[in-house]
């Protein structure tokens, strides 16, 4: 998945020292952590430099965070090679024009609800939630339900 606009609302905040500050949705993070717990490889492709975003996703167990990725098709292909997964068996979540190359490669193309028209029109699925506001959680739950492990994960968390 992309980072800015998918895992965040796409807003960039900088402090007086020029450091970038980001806000992440905790439910998106919980969804990613559940995917990881279920053995699903998760990766993030970002066009921006490595910073707090990589740290956040490392905490969640994201297997790869690729920064300064300016060719997301090649970035996705490389990530898939590393994961031992064919790109056509991969889900990619995007929101803006820079994600179109990855859309050409991924087997399932997902656009967040507030994606630009060009991305939304090429998506197999447009989420109900906007980027940085539960869209990733929505996709995580759908993947876990499709794999048949959602109920088991919920039961474990519920102490059953």
C-alpha positions in Angstrom: 0.0 0.0 0.0 0.9 3.6 -0.3 1.5 5.7 2.8 0.4 9.4 2.5 -3.2 9.6 1.7 -3.9 5.9 2.4 -2.4 5.4 5.9 -2.7 9.1 6.7 -5.2 11.7 5.6 -2.6 13.1 3.3 -1.8 16.2 5.4 1.8 17.0 6.0 2.7 18.8 9.2 6.2 20.1 9.9 7.6 21.4 13.2 9.9 24.4 13.6 12.9 22.2 13.0 11.5 20.9 9.7 10.6 17.5 11.0 7.6 15.9 9.5 4.7 14.9 11.8 2.1 12.4 10.8 -1.2 11.1 12.3 -2.2 7.5 11.8 -5.6 5.9 12.4 -5.3 3.4 15.3 -7.9 1.1 13.7 -5.9 1.0 10.5 -2.9 0.0 12.6 -4.9 -2.7 14.5 -6.0 -4.1 11.1 -2.4 -4.2 9.9 -1.2 -5.9 13.1 -4.0 -8.5 12.7 -2.9 -9.2 9.1 0.7 -9.7 10.3 -0.5 -12.0 13.1 -2.3 -14.1 10.5 0.9 -14.5 8.6 0.0 -12.0 5.8 3.1 -10.1 4.5 2.4 -6.4 4.5 4.5 -3.8 2.7 4.4 0.0 2.3 5.7 1.9 -0.7 6.2 5.6 -0.1 7.5 8.3 -2.4 8.8 10.3 0.6 12.0 9.8 2.6 12.1 7.2 5.5 11.0 8.8 8.7 8.4 8.4 11.4 6.1 6.5 9.0 8.6 3.7 8.7 9.0 3.6 12.5 5.3 3.3 13.0 4.9 0.5 10.5 7.9 -1.4 11.9 6.1 -1.3 15.3 3.1 -3.0 13.6 5.2 -5.7 12.0 5.1 -4.4 8.4 7.6 -6.6 6.6 8.9 -4.0 4.2 8.8 -0.2 4.1 10.3 1.2 0.9 10.9 5.0 1.0 11.6 7.3 -1.9 9.9 4.8 -4.2 9.4 6.7 -7.4 8.4 3.7 -9.6 5.7 1.9 -7.6 5.3 -0.8 -10.3 8.9 -1.8 -9.9 8.7 -1.3 -6.1 5.7 -3.6 -5.9 7.3 -6.2 -8.2 10.5 -6.2 -6.0 8.5 -6.5 -2.8 6.5 -9.4 -4.3 9.8 -11.2 -5.2 11.0 -10.7 -1.7 7.8 -12.0 -0.3 7.6 -15.0 -2.7 4.2 -13.8 -4.0 3.2 -13.3 -7.6 2.0 -9.7 -8.1 -1.3 -11.0 -9.4 -1.9 -12.4 -5.9 -1.3 -9.1 -4.3 -3.6 -6.3 -3.1 -2.4 -2.7 -3.5 -4.2 0.2 -1.9 -3.6 3.7 -3.4 -5.1 7.1 -3.6 -3.3 9.3 -6.1 -1.6 9.3 -9.5 1.7 8.0 -8.3 -0.1 4.8 -7.4 -1.3 4.1 -11.0 1.9 2.1 -11.9 1.4 -0.2 -9.0 -2.3 -0.6 -10.0 -1.0 -2.0 -13.4 0.9 -4.8 -11.5 -1.4 -5.7 -8.6 -4.0 -8.4 -8.8 -6.5 -6.5 -6.7 -6.5 -2.7 -7.0 -8.1 -0.8 -4.1 -8.7 2.9 -4.0 -9.6 4.7 -0.8 -12.9 6.6 -0.8 -11.2 10.0 -1.3 -8.8 8.8 -4.0 -8.5 11.0 -7.1 -10.8 10.1 -10.0 -8.1 8.5 -12.1 -7.3 6.0 -9.4 -10.9 5.4 -8.3 -11.9 4.6 -11.9 -9.2 2.0 -12.3 -9.8 0.3 -8.9 -11.5 -3.0 -8.5 -12.9 -1.8 -5.2 -13.3 1.7 -3.7 -13.4 1.6 0.1 -16.3 3.3 2.1 -13.8 5.0 4.4 -11.3 7.7 3.4 -7.5 7.4 3.6 -6.2 7.7 7.1 -9.7 7.2 8.5 -10.3 3.4 8.5 -9.9 2.5 4.8 -6.9 0.3 5.5 -8.8 -1.4 8.4 -11.7 -2.1 6.0 -9.4 -3.8 3.5 -7.6 -5.8 6.3 -10.8 -7.1 7.6 -12.0 -8.1 4.1 -8.7 -10.0 3.5 -8.9 -11.8 6.8 -12.5 -12.8 6.2 -11.7 -14.0 2.7 -8.8 -16.1 4.2 -11.3 -17.5 6.7 -9.4 -16.4 9.8 -11.3 -13.3 11.0 -13.6 -15.2 13.3 -10.7 -17.1 14.8 -8.8 -13.9 15.5 -11.8 -12.3 17.1 -12.4 -15.4 19.2 -8.8 -15.4 20.5 -9.0 -11.7 21.4 -12.3 -12.3 23.1 -10.8 -15.1 25.3 -12.7 -17.9 23.8 
